[in-house]
Amino acid sequence: MGVNVAVVAVLLHVPFFGGASGIGGIPAPRWFGEPVGGPGFFALVLADLLIALAINRWLRRSWASLTPLAARDDEEAAQVSGVDVRSSRITAFTTGTALAGLAGSFYAHHLGLIAGRDFGFPFSIAILGVLALAASAPTVAPSREP
């Protein structure tokens, strides 16, 4: 959590990030040139969530999931079998980071103002709690059939 304190300090004191005032004036997302707000914003977030879940379900049931699952279950056996574990982990990290960035952009558009104080210690603990709960349960039933 010491990293969190350092990041918040940088966000509060570096002018590029808006300093203590933060970055304000974040406009609402636009759909074909029209601003999306209220129920439309909820529908946009829900649609993106459903698309992400559908892609996750498709990947879990396709051959493409065999490489990351092999790397997760037994790294040494996967390497011996010819699986590029490094590439698999980089792909998983990139995918997770892209989804986190999408969620962060929705959060910024929802608030309209992002400041360093918004991401303090309590927020970090809340996010870690959500991650711990999410990691403890599978997103789909653990079936391997195609």
N, C-alpha and C positions, 0 to 999 in steps of 0.2 A: 504494500500500500504506500510505501515511500515514493514509488514512481508516480502514483496518483498525485501526491502533494507537489512533486516537482512539475508535473504537467500542468496542474492548475496554476502554479506560480508563473510558468511561462505564458499561459493563456492570459493571465491577469496583467502581466507586465510588458509583453511584447506588442508594440503598436499594430503589427500586421494582423493580429487576431482581434483587434478592437480594444485591447486593454481591458480595464475594469468595466467599460461600457458594453463590451461584447460586439457582436456583428448584428446589427439591426436592419430592419427594412427588408426582411426576406419575404419575397412575394409569394402569393399562393401559387400552387402549380397550375399550369395551363394545359388545356386539352383543345386542340385545334384553334388556338388563339384566345379561347375563353377561359377566364379564371375558374378554378374548381374550388369550391368551399362547402362547408357544412356536410350535408348528406352525400354530395358528389365526391368530396375528399375521402369520406369513409368508404364509399364504393370503390374508389381508386385503390385505397390501401387493401381492402378486402380482395379485390381482383388480383392485385399483385401477390398477396398471400396465397390465394388459391392456385395461381400459376406456379409459384415456387413449390407448393406442396405437390402439384401434379407432376412437375419435372422431377422432384425428389422420388415420388412413387414410381415413375417411369424408369429412372436411373436404378432404383433398388431392384427392379424386376428385369433389367436388361443385362447383357453381358458386360457392359461398361462398368458395372459395380463390382465385378469380380476382382479387379486389380486393387482398388482401395480396401475392399474387405479382406483380401489376402494380406495386404500390408498391415492392416489393423490387427488381425488375428495372430499372425506369427511372421514377424519381419524377416527373420533369417530364412525360414522356409520359402517365403515369397521371393527373396533374392535368389535363392538356389533354383527356384522354378523359372527364373528369368523375368520376374516382375521388377520394373524400375520403381523401387520404393520411393526414392527421392522425388521423382516426377509425380508420383501418385500423391504424396504429401503436399507438394507445392500446388497441385491442382485443387486438392481439398481446401487448403488454406486460402487460395485465391477465390474459390467459390464462396466460402464462408465470409471472407472479407467483403466481397461484392454485395452479398445479402445484407451484411451489417451496414455498409455504406448506403444502400437503398433505404434501410430502416432509419438511419441517421438523417437522410435527406427528408424523409417524411416527418420526422421529429422536428427538424428545423423549420419546415414549412408550416407545421402545426403551431409552433410557438411564435414564429415570426421574429424571434430574437434569441441568439445563442451567445451565452457568456460563460466565462471560465467557472464562475461560481455555481453554474448549473450542473457541473460534473464533479462535484466534491466527493468526499469520502462516503457519505450516506448513499449517494447515487451509485457509486462503484460497488458498494456492498449489495445493494438491491440487484444490480446486474449480475454480480457473481452468484447470488442466490437463484436467480432465474436460470442461469447457465447450469448450475448444479442440479436443479430440478429437471431441466431439459435433458441433461446427459444421463440421468438415472432411468429414463423411460424411453423406449424406442418410439420413433415417430409413426411407424407403421408396424403391423403385426410381423413378427419375425419368421415369415415364410420365405422360402427360397424358390418356390415354383415360378416358372416363367409366365 
